[in-house]
Amino acid sequence: MNLVPHTPSPADDDTALTLRCWGTRGSIPSPGPHTARYGGNTTCLEIRHGGQRLIFDAGSGIRLLSREMLSERGGPHRIFLTHFHWDHIQGFPFFAPLFTPEAELEIVAPEQAGVDARTLLAGQLGPIYFPVPFSAIGTRMSFRRPSDEAWQVGDITLRSMRVKHPSHAVGYRVDVGGRAICFIPDDELEGVGYDVGEGWRERLVDFVRGADVLIHDSMYTDAEYPSRTGWGHSTFSESLRLAEEGDVKQLLFFHHDPDRSDEELDEIVSRLRDEGMARGCAVGMEAAAEGLVLRLEAR
C-alpha cells in the first residue's frame, strides 16, 4: 500500500476510497524550510468516495482545501471536528464555502462542557478574535453531535469514539466498500486521569481493528514523553503498538510536533520501520505528509 502524490479529479469519484492530507502538524502552523516536505499546516483530512467528500478537522490546512472547492456549488459539505483546540479549528473562518449563500454545510462535533458547536464557533468568529461576524456567514449550516452508534452518509458508515485528550475529543472511523480509515489526531494512549470509562483500551483496539489506514497522534519520541505526560499526546512507538494490536494495515504517524524537522521525522520513521521488520511487524508505516494521497480500491 503506497502513498503517492496525486491530485484528485472528478474521475476519482467512483467506488474507491480516497484520503488526502491537507494539514498534518500539531499545536501551531510551522511553515519553513525545515518542515516543507511533511508540511506546516495544522490538522485537516479529506476523505472522498462516490461523489461524497468528508472533511475532518478545520486546522489551517482547510483553507487550501476550500480554495479547490470554490468551483463546486451547493454541497452539501460536511466537516467532522474531533474537538475545539485551536490547531483543529483555526482554519474554519477561512473556509471559503462559509460565505457562499447557495452552499449547505453540516458540522459534526462533540459538545464541550455542555456548550454546543454552534455557540463555540460563533465565539471564534466574535469581534475579539475575527473581523467578520458569525452573522455574515451565508451558507446554510446544520449541526449534530457524533455518536458511538454507527450512522450513515450515503453508503459510508461512520462511528466515533471518545479518546484521551484534554477537553472532549473524539476519533472517527469511516467504513465503505470493505475498506476502513480511522482518524485519531489527538490521543494520549498511556495517559491517566481521563474520563473515558472502564475498558477504554480494549474498546479502542476494537475501534481500529482491521483498518486499512490508521492516522494517529504521534507527537513525541519515547525520550520526550516523560516530560510531557498529561499534555494529551502519544509517542510514535505507542501508535505503532496500537496498530499492531488492532491488526491495522497502514499507520500514518500524525500531529507532528511544530519543532520536528523533516529530517528528524525521516530518522524516527526509518528506525521504527527497521525495528519492526526485525521482529516481523506487518504494519506499514509512514509519517503523514501534507499533499499525499492514498487511494483504496473497493474490495
Summary of the structure (lengths in Angstrom):
residues: 299
radius of gyration: 18.2
end to end distance: 13.9
largest distance: 57.5
contacts: 1001
relative contact order: 0.18
helix: 24%
strand: 28%
